[in-house]
Amino acid sequence: MNHETLRNWVEALRRERRDGPAAVSGEERAELARLRRRVAELELEKEVLRKAAVFFARETDR
């Protein structure tokens, strides 16, 4: 086993113990960022569709 690999594992374990079980890993942080971008995108799409529905509802009333 490479000594750098072992050192990385030890450092990761130390960080985990220091931060506690509630700490978010780098992988989880990246997933949260991706999901937040997706939620923002979906909210924007929903708003556009809501405005389009209002517009077309007004058009059919004329």
Short mmCIF file of the C-alpha atoms (twelve columns), coordinates in Angstrom:
data_MODEL
# 
_entry.id   MODEL 
# 
loop_
_atom_site.group_PDB 
_atom_site.id 
_atom_site.type_symbol 
_atom_site.label_atom_id 
_atom_site.label_alt_id 
_atom_site.label_comp_id 
_atom_site.label_asym_id 
_atom_site.label_seq_id 
_atom_site.Cartn_x 
_atom_site.Cartn_y 
_atom_site.Cartn_z 
_atom_site.pdbx_PDB_model_num 
ATOM 1  C CA . MET A 1  0.000   0.000  0.000   1 
ATOM 2  C CA . ASN A 2  1.242   3.444  -0.876  1 
ATOM 3  C CA . HIS A 3  2.001   5.603  2.167   1 
ATOM 4  C CA . GLU A 4  0.150   8.543  0.588   1 
ATOM 5  C CA . THR A 5  -3.040  6.474  0.353   1 
ATOM 6  C CA . LEU A 6  -2.837  5.568  4.010   1 
ATOM 7  C CA . ARG A 7  -2.117  9.200  4.924   1 
ATOM 8  C CA . ASN A 8  -5.176  10.346 2.963   1 
ATOM 9  C CA . TRP A 9  -7.372  7.805  4.753   1 
ATOM 10 C CA . VAL A 10 -6.078  8.892  8.150   1 
ATOM 11 C CA . GLU A 11 -6.654  12.568 7.334   1 
ATOM 12 C CA . ALA A 12 -10.180 11.834 6.109   1 
ATOM 13 C CA . LEU A 13 -10.946 9.952  9.316   1 
ATOM 14 C CA . ARG A 14 -9.532  12.787 11.433  1 
ATOM 15 C CA . ARG A 15 -11.692 15.320 9.577   1 
ATOM 16 C CA . GLU A 16 -14.753 13.106 10.023  1 
ATOM 17 C CA . ARG A 17 -14.120 12.739 13.754  1 
ATOM 18 C CA . ARG A 18 -13.379 16.441 14.161  1 
ATOM 19 C CA . ASP A 19 -16.482 17.592 12.275  1 
ATOM 20 C CA . GLY A 20 -18.757 14.969 13.809  1 
ATOM 21 C CA . PRO A 21 -21.334 12.728 12.190  1 
ATOM 22 C CA . ALA A 22 -23.442 15.679 10.983  1 
ATOM 23 C CA . ALA A 23 -20.670 16.940 8.695   1 
ATOM 24 C CA . VAL A 24 -21.370 16.881 4.976   1 
ATOM 25 C CA . SER A 25 -18.812 15.172 2.766   1 
ATOM 26 C CA . GLY A 26 -17.450 16.759 -0.375  1 
ATOM 27 C CA . GLU A 27 -19.484 14.374 -2.501  1 
ATOM 28 C CA . GLU A 28 -22.662 15.271 -0.617  1 
ATOM 29 C CA . ARG A 29 -21.820 18.977 -0.932  1 
ATOM 30 C CA . ALA A 30 -21.496 18.593 -4.713  1 
ATOM 31 C CA . GLU A 31 -24.817 16.740 -4.883  1 
ATOM 32 C CA . LEU A 32 -26.519 19.480 -2.843  1 
ATOM 33 C CA . ALA A 33 -25.181 22.128 -5.213  1 
ATOM 34 C CA . ARG A 34 -26.423 20.155 -8.225  1 
ATOM 35 C CA . LEU A 35 -29.843 19.660 -6.666  1 
ATOM 36 C CA . ARG A 36 -30.127 23.338 -5.720  1 
ATOM 37 C CA . ARG A 37 -29.382 24.333 -9.325  1 
ATOM 38 C CA . ARG A 38 -32.032 21.874 -10.532 1 
ATOM 39 C CA . VAL A 39 -34.621 23.217 -8.074  1 
ATOM 40 C CA . ALA A 40 -33.929 26.783 -9.238  1 
ATOM 41 C CA . GLU A 41 -34.310 25.670 -12.862 1 
ATOM 42 C CA . LEU A 42 -37.612 23.904 -12.147 1 
ATOM 43 C CA . GLU A 43 -38.960 26.890 -10.222 1 
ATOM 44 C CA . LEU A 44 -38.153 29.147 -13.168 1 
ATOM 45 C CA . GLU A 45 -39.898 26.751 -15.573 1 
ATOM 46 C CA . LYS A 46 -42.928 26.607 -13.283 1 
ATOM 47 C CA . GLU A 47 -43.130 30.404 -13.172 1 
ATOM 48 C CA . VAL A 48 -42.931 30.643 -16.977 1 
ATOM 49 C CA . LEU A 49 -45.706 28.058 -17.351 1 
ATOM 50 C CA . ARG A 50 -47.866 29.837 -14.767 1 
ATOM 51 C CA . LYS A 51 -47.501 33.149 -16.646 1 
ATOM 52 C CA . ALA A 52 -48.257 31.439 -19.964 1 
ATOM 53 C CA . ALA A 53 -51.407 29.874 -18.505 1 
ATOM 54 C CA . VAL A 54 -52.591 33.279 -17.270 1 
ATOM 55 C CA . PHE A 55 -51.848 34.839 -20.673 1 
ATOM 56 C CA . PHE A 56 -53.739 32.175 -22.623 1 
ATOM 57 C CA . ALA A 57 -56.653 32.245 -20.191 1 
ATOM 58 C CA . ARG A 58 -57.013 35.958 -20.862 1 
ATOM 59 C CA . GLU A 59 -56.781 35.415 -24.607 1 
ATOM 60 C CA . THR A 60 -59.611 32.848 -24.619 1 
ATOM 61 C CA . ASP A 61 -61.890 35.212 -22.680 1 
ATOM 62 C CA . ARG A 62 -61.819 37.817 -25.465 1 
# 
